Amino acid sequence: MSIQDIIEGKREWRAHMARVKALPQDYQFVYKEIQKYLFKVGPVELSEGTGLLSGIVDLFEEGTTLGKGVLEVTGSDVAAFCDDLIKDSKTYADLYQESVNQEVNKAIKKSVEKTK
């Protein structure tokens, strides 16, 4: 990653956060909770720019334009909304689980080969 990439990433993030700050307060609050949830759950794509988060802002901007409350957009179970957004995404937990399984399989294979 070059310095230019880092600078561009910061610009992109600042522009993204400016869009969030332009949303009504209830939308901002729910967005921040979604962001925290997604950072904890860890979909890998979050480390690749603001794509997923920008999509949420797009959805929220559309909701405000239509005069909807934020929970009309997300539903009352915001965690389920988040889970649905990332259901087909690979998470860091998935990557770790795959790594553990590979290590266990390697160790078992070596152990079996030694006993032959």
QUINOR-V114362 format. One record per residue. N is the residue number from 0. OMEGA is omega in whole degrees, -180 to 180 (NA if undefined). BURIAL is # if it has 9 or more other C-alpha atoms within 8 Angstrom, else .. Layout:
n = [N	N]
omega = [OMEGA	OMEGA]
burial = [BURIAL	BURIAL]
//
This chain:
n = [0	1	2	3	4	5	6	7	8	9	10	11	12	13	14	15	16	17	18	19	20	21	22	23	24	25	26	27	28	29	30	31	32	33	34	35	36	37	38	39	40	41	42	43	44	45	46	47	48	49	50	51	52	53	54	55	56	57	58	59	60	61	62	63	64	65	66	67	68	69	70	71	72	73	74	75	76	77	78	79	80	81	82	83	84	85	86	87	88	89	90	91	92	93	94	95	96	97	98	99	100	101	102	103	104	105	106	107	108	109	110	111	112	113	114	115]
omega = [-178	176	179	178	180	180	180	178	178	178	-180	-180	179	179	178	-178	175	177	179	-178	178	179	173	-175	-178	177	179	-179	-179	177	-178	177	177	-180	179	-179	-178	178	178	-179	170	172	-176	-176	178	180	-177	179	-174	-174	-178	-179	177	176	177	178	176	-179	180	177	178	178	179	178	179	178	-180	170	-176	-179	171	180	-175	-168	-175	178	-174	178	177	175	179	-180	179	179	-173	-174	180	-179	175	179	176	176	177	180	-180	179	178	180	179	-180	179	-180	179	-180	178	-178	-180	180	178	-179	179	-180	180	-177	-180	NA]
burial = [.	.	.	.	.	#	.	.	#	.	.	#	#	.	.	#	.	.	#	#	.	.	#	.	.	.	#	#	.	#	#	.	.	#	#	.	#	#	#	.	#	#	#	#	#	#	.	.	.	#	#	.	#	#	.	#	#	.	#	#	#	.	#	#	.	.	.	#	#	#	.	.	#	#	.	.	.	#	.	.	#	#	.	.	.	#	.	.	.	#	#	#	.	.	#	.	.	.	.	.	.	.	.	.	.	.	.	.	.	.	.	.	.	.	.	.]
//
